[in-house]
Amino acid sequence: MDSQKIADELAAVRSCHPLVHHITNTVTMNDCANITLCAGGGACDGGGTGGGR
């Protein structure tokens, strides 16, 4: 994949601002959210109290 194709795809993602629901652990949650925000999306981890306790 060439750099122009990557740039075009990234621009397409940024133009629609997708909401991405991350299913991950607390160690990587912040990194995943920051990467998604940097790419132009919105991050959602579901919140909650952790396992229904």
N, C-alpha and C positions, 0 to 999 in steps of 0.2 A: 504494500500500500504506500503510495507516495505522499509527501508532506502536504500537497494541495488537497488531496482527497481527505486526509485527516482534518485539515483546517475547515473544509466544507462541512464535514460531518459534525464537528464540534460547534460550528456556527448554527447548524440546524437544531442541535440539542439546546443551545442557549436561547434560541428564538422562541421555543415553546415552554421553557421553564418547568420541566417535569418534576413531579413530587415522587421521591424515591423512598420507599419504606425499607429500612435496613433491618435485617434480622441477624444480629451479631452479638458478641459478648461485650462486657463493659470495658475490656482492655482495648479493643479496636474501634469502639463506637465513635469516639471523637475524631479519629483519623478518617473513618469512612464518611462521616458527616462533612468534614472539611474538604475532602476530595470532591464530594458531590456538589457542595456549594461553589467550589472553585471552577468546576466544569459547567456551572450555570443552572444546576438543579436545586431543588429544595429537599432537605433531609428530614426524615421522620423516623423515630425509633419506636414509636408506640407508647412511650412513657411507662406508666404503671408502677407498681411497687415491687416487681420482681418475683414472679411465680405465684401470685395470689395469696401471699401470706398475710 
